[in-house]
Amino acid sequence: MQKLLLLLGFIFCTCTTLWSQPKQYIWNDKSQLIYESITSLKISEARKNINLERKSNPGNLINDLLESFADFYELFLNENKAEFQRLYPQFENRIKLLSSGPKNSPYYLFSIGVVQLHKSIVAFRFDKTWDAAWDFRKAYLLFKENQKAYPNFSPNDVYFGIITTVVGTIPKGYQWIVNILGLNGKISDGNALVLKYINSKDAYSIRCRNEALLVYPYLLMNFEGDQKKTFDFIENTPYDFKKNYMHAYMAANLYLNHQQSSKALNIMQQLEVNASYLPLPFWNLELGYAYINELKLDKAQKSFTDFIQTFKGNFYIKDAYERLSWIAYMKGDMTKANFYRKQVLTVGNQITDADKQALQNAKKGTWPNPILLKARLLSDGGYQTQAIQILTGKTSKDFENEADKTEFAYRLGRIYDLMEQDENAIKFYKSAIEKGSNQPEYFAAKAALLIGNIYENKGQYARAIEFYNTCIEMKDHAFKNSLDQKAKSGIQRCVK
């Protein structure tokens, strides 16, 4: 009996010690390995190691921060509503838990800010715009305060830099949010903070490196508008695209969106196949884009179908169905083409510009000119020689409606632009503006934006600003928010 009592006493004392262990922020070597697993999308492996660390160090709040990273990537990338209902409330619970830690640590405000930012982005992903805006503001203020309190705590620069850049380029359609929330930021300041962290050699330089390397190319491309600088950075940085799925996705996505389908396809085909990685339906979507840009219609059809069947969310569903309708249309199967078009009208959402455009096209009830469609797809993939061959010998008189005439001019301008024939590009872009400035299609506004890019690259900033403003002034066209954002970013860059 005495031995039993002693044993129970030992257990009680041990448990009491564990339960009463003070809350701390300890980012140790195991924490770093877990972070690297999460940001490579080895989510299940990371969760197992978090649970093991909790048993060893129950008072370490960094485990809760890392779990927030895991939930964030899973929810953001796979957009599963059932998982959202289960995991989203945990962000607020973690914020409360992280607030119980020592306030004299640089991780105190930083950790709460990161989870607040996770909560904001996930809320936006699931169409909770107002909640997302307030959480975004909270994150902004937390990182701003932490930067003042701990200016040498470099991980703060990554997230405060991202927020600063985004705030500086919010388009007119969402400017009311900025005004209400009292935010301010500049592209150059935000991007510089992220790059400063990437180049840092201090004790914190590897803490958030994977995310800094993930977001910086997007900041360069989408906010600085510098394609060469973006791809130079990607190609001269020692990324491991075979084993880090998140970095591979970033690079493939940027290549696909900037006429380099073959490079994107090469990255996707060399990925390490391993069950430990988070299943990501978006790989099928990206493969579909790559194949359709090569006019490999059967492979594209399979990839888009696989995406629709495995993805639990709504983003890019309309866009995928529209591309399936194009494939059937180009194959001459109008029964399937019309079936897929009906799906565009009934499923998915309208949050992304691509989905908005797909819905607008479906509502019009007309089909794209097959010549212009094939030229567009080839050009989008970077196959400019093949695209120009399709349009050779054609004039605007060969197209019946005004939208097709505008697209013909825009498409030629775009092809010549990508072939670095600036004079021809500007000539046809101006023709597209003249023909389509009052049309609901995006061709005229995009043409104005791209003329602005050409003049900016030539150092002719006044001319560039003129055409960026032309883009912004056009009303009620597809992709307005994203085009306005890019034009606004261009104006900021040109104001020297």
N, C-alpha and C positions, 0 to 999 in steps of 0.2 A: 504494500500500500504506500509506504514511504517513497519507494522508487517511482511509483505512478504519479504521486504528487509532485515529486521533483521534476519529472518529465513534463507534466502539465505546466509547472511553473516556468520551466525553460522555454517551452513553446509560447507561453503567454508573453514572457519578456521579449522573446525574439520578434513576435508579431507586433508587440507594442512599439518596439524600436523601429520596425519597418513602417508601421502606420504613422508614426510620429516623425518620420524622417523629414527634415525641413525641405521645403520646395526650393529648387535651384535650377539654373540654366547651365547645363554642362554639355557643350558640344565637343564630344571626344572622338577618337578615331572610329569607333563603331557608329557613332552618329553620322560621320562623314560617309562611311560606306553605305549606310542606309539611304542617305540623301542621294548618293550617286546611283544607287539602284532605282530609286523612284524616278529620278530625272533621266534614266535610260529606259523607263517604262517597265522595269521588273517589279511591278507593284506587289504581287503576291509574296515574292521573296522578301521584299522590304517589310511588309506587314508582319511576317513571321519573326523577323529580327527585331522589330519594334516591341513585340510581345515579350521576347526573351530579355530585351533591355529593361523593360518595365519590371520584370521580376528581379533583375539584378540591381536596378537603380529606380525604385518606385517614386522617388522624389524629384527625378530629373524631368523638368517640364519640356525639354527639347524633344522628348519622345512624342509629346502631344503636338508640338509644332510639326514634326516630321509626318505624323499621321494626317495632319491637315494637308500637307503636300500630296500625300497619296490619294486622299479623297478628292482633292481639287483636280488632279490630272484625270482620274477616272471619270468624274462627273463631266468635266469640260470636254473631254475627247469622245466619250461614248454617249453622253446625253440620255442616259437611261432614266425614265421618269420614276420607276420603282426605286431605283437606287437614290435618286434625288430626294424622294420622300423620307428615306431612311437616313441618309447621310447629311443632308443640308442642315438640319437642326444642330448637328454636332459642332458646326463652326461656332455658333453662339456659345455652346457649352464650353468649348475650348478657350474662347476669349475670356470667359469668366475664370476658368482654371488658370490660364496664363497670367491673369491679373493678380493672382495670389502670390506670385513670385517676388523676389527682392527687387524693389524699385531702383536700387542703385546699380543695376546691371545694364549694360548696353543692349542686352537681349530682351529686356522687359518691354519697352515700347516697340522694338523691332519685331518681336514675336507676335504681339497683338496686332501690329500693323500688317504683317504678312497674312495672318488668318483673316483679318478684315478685308484685305484685298482679294483673297481666295473667295470669300463669301460674296463679295461684290461681283466678281467676274462670273461666278456660277449663277448668281441671281440674274444677271443679264442674259446668260446663255439660256435660261429657262423663262425668259420674257417677264421677269420681275423688275422692270426698268427703274421704278421709283426706289425700291429697296436697294437696288444696285448702286444708284446715284448717291444715296446717303452713306452707304458703306464705303464707297469710293472716297467720299469726302473724309470720313473718319480715318481711313488708311493714309490719305494725303497729310492730314494734320499730325498723325502719329509719327510718320517718317520725318516730317519737317521738324517736329519737336526733338526727335532723337538725334537728328543731324546737328542741331544746335548744342544739345547736351553732350554728345560724343562725336565730334567732328572727325575723329580718326578711326571710327568704327566703319570700315569700308563696305561691309555687306549692305548697309543702309543705302549706299549710293545706287545699287542695282535697282531697287524697287522705287526709291524716290526719283531716280532718273527716268524710269519708265513712265511713272505718273506725270512727271513734269513735261515730258515730251507729248504725251497724249492730251493733256490739258491745253497745251499750246496750239493744238490743231483740231479741236472739236469743231465740226462743221456747223453752219447756221441752223440746220434742222434741230440741233441739240444744244444750241448756245444758251437757251433758257436755263438749262441745268447748271451751266457754269456760272451764270449770273446769280442764280438763287443760292448756290453753294459757296460762292466767293472764292473760287479757285483761280490760280494763274500759273502760267508756265511758258517756257520757250523751248523750241526744238533743240537748239544748239546747246542749251544748258543741260537738258535731260540726257541727250546722247553723249555728251562729254562725261557726265557722271558714270554712265555704264562703261564707256571705254576706259575711263580712269581705273575702274575696278578691275577690268580685264587685264590691264597692264600693271596692276599693283603686285608687289612682291612681299607684302606684309604678312603677318601671322594669320590674317583672315582671308587671304587671297584665293584659297580653294573652297571656302565655305559655300559660296553660291555661284561658283564659276560655271557650272553647267547651264544654269538659267541665264546668266549674263551672255554666254555664247549662243544660247537659243534666241534671245530677244534682239541682240545687237544687229544682226543682219536685217531683221524686219524693220528696226528703227532706221537703218540706213536707207533701205529701199522705199519704205512707205512714207517716211517723213523728211528725209534729206533728198529723196528722189534720185539717188546716185547709184545706178545699176552697176557701173564698172567697179566702184568702190565696194559695193556689196559682194559681188562675186570674187573680187580680188581677196577680200577678207575671208570668205568661205574657203577659197582654194589655197590660201596661204596659212590657214590655221589648222593645226593637227587634230581635226575631228576624227572620231572613229564611227563612220557611218554604218559599219557592219554590226556593231554591238550597241550603239546608242540609238534606239529607235526615235527618240525625240529629236535629236540633231538631224538624223536622216530624214525625218518627215519635214523638218524646217527647210532643208536644202532642196529636197525633191519638190516641195510646194513652191518655193521661190523660182526654181528652174522652170517648172510648168507654167507659172504665171508670167514668165518673161522669155517665152519663145525658145526654150531649150529642153524640149521633151525628151530627146535622146539621153541627155545627162540625168534627167530625173528617172528615167526608166532604168538606167545603169545602176543608180543608187538602190532602187527598189529591188532589183534582181539580185543584188549582192548582200542583202540583209541576212544576218544570222537567223536561221529558223530554230526557234527554241520555245518550248511551252511555257517558260517562265515569264515571257513578255506579255504585257497586257494585250488581249485580242483587240485589234483596231480596225473596224470596218472601213475607216477612211483610206486605208491602203488600197482597197478595191476601187474607191472613187478616184484616187490619184492615178491608178493604173488605167482606169477607163478613159480619163482625160488624155493620158499619154498615147493610148492606142487609137483613139478617135482622131487625134491630131495627125497620126500617120495614115489615116483612112483605113486602118485595120479593123473593119467594122465588126467582124465576128468576135474577136478578142475584146473589143470595147463593149460589145453587148453583154458578154459574160461578166465582165468586171462591174459594170453598172448594175446589172441584175443581182450580183452577189452583194453589192453594197446595200441595195434596197432591202434585201432579204435579211441581212444581219444587223443593220443599224437600227437601234431602238429610238432614235431621236427624230427630229424634224428638219434640221439644217441640211440644205443641199438636196433634199428629196425631190423637190420640184425640178431642180436643175438636172438631176440624174434622169428623171422621167422624160424631160424635154430632149435630152441627148439620145435616149432610147427611141424617142419618136423620130428624131432626125435619122438615126440609123435605119429604122424601118422605111422611112420616106426615101432615103437614098437607095435602098434595096428594092424600092417599088412595091412594098407591102403596105398599102394604105389602110388595111384593116387593123394591123398592129399599130401603125403610126397614129391612127385616130384613138385607139384604145389607150396608148401611152399619154396622148394629149389630154384625155379625160382625167387621167390620174393626176396630171399637173394641176388641174382645176380643183381637185378634191382632197389631196393629201399634202402633208408638209406644212411649212409656214412661210411667212414673207419677211423674215428678219434680215436675211442676207440679200445683197443686191442681185446676186445671181438668181435667187429664187423669185424675187420680185419681177425680174426681167422674164423669166420663164412663164410666170403667171400672166404677165401682160401679153406676151406673144400668144399664149394659148387662148386668151380671151378675144384676141383679134380674129382668130379663126382662119388665118391665112398661113401659107407655108413659105419658108424662105426660098428665094431663087436658088436652085441647086448649084449653079455655077458659083454664085457668091458664097454659098455655104461651104463648098469644098475649098474655095480659095481662103476663106476665113480660117477653117480648121487647119489647113496646111501652114498658113502664116502663123497662127497661134502656137504651132509646134516648132516653129523656127525653120520651116522648109520653104524659104522665100522663093527659090528658083522654081520649084514646082508650082507654087501659088501664082507667080507672075505668068507662068506659061498658060494657066487656065484662063487668065484675063486678057491675054494677048489678042489683039485684033478687035476687042470690044470697045464700045463707046457708051455714053449714058443713054443714047437713043435705042440701044438694044434692050433696055429695061423699061417696063411699062409704068410702074407706079413711082411716085416721088420718093418714097422711102428707099426703094431699090436704087434709084439714081443717086441718092445721097450716100448710101452704103457703098456703091461702086466707087465713088470719088474717095470716100474715107478709106476703103480697102486698099486702093492703089497708093494713097498717101501713106498708109501704115506700112505697106510692103517696102516702098521706097525708103521710108524712114529707117526701117530695120536693116535695109541694105546700105544705110549711111549715105544716101543720095538726097541731101537736105533740100536742094532747090526743087526737085520734083515732088518731094514729100510736102513741102509748104504749099506748092501750087495746088495739089489735089486736096490737101486739108482745107485750104481756103475755099475751094469749090464746095466741099462738104458743108462748111459753115454757111455759105451763101444759100445752099439748097435746103439745109435742114435745121436752121436755128429755131424754127417754130414747131418742129416735129417732136413727138413724144419719144422717139428713139434717141439713143445716146450719141450717135455718130458726130453730130456737130459740136457738142460740148467736149467730147473726147478729142476731137480734132483741134479745138482751141487749146486745150490743155497741152497737147503734144507739140503744137507750134511753140507754146511757151517754153516747154522743155528744150526744144532745139535752140531757141534764142538764148535761153539761160546758159546752155552749154557753150555757146559762142561768146559769152560775156556781154551780150546785149541785153542788159537787165531791164531797161525801160520798155523795150519791145516785148520782153518776156512777161512783164507785169501786165501790159496791155492785153495780151491774150489770156493770161490767167484770169483777169477780171472779166473778159468776154465769156469764159467758161462759167464763172460764178453767176453772171447776170442771166444766163439762160434758165428758163423756168420749166417746171413740170416735165422733166425728161427722166429716162431710166438712169440709175446709178448716180442720182444727183448728189446725195450726201457724200459718197466716197470720192466723186470727182471734185466736188467743192473742197473737200478736205485736202486733197492733193494740190489743188490750185492755191489754196490758202497757205499750205506749206511752201509752195513755190514762191509766193509773194514774200513770205518771211525770209526765205533764203536770198532773195534778190535785193532786199532793202539793206544796202551796205552802209 
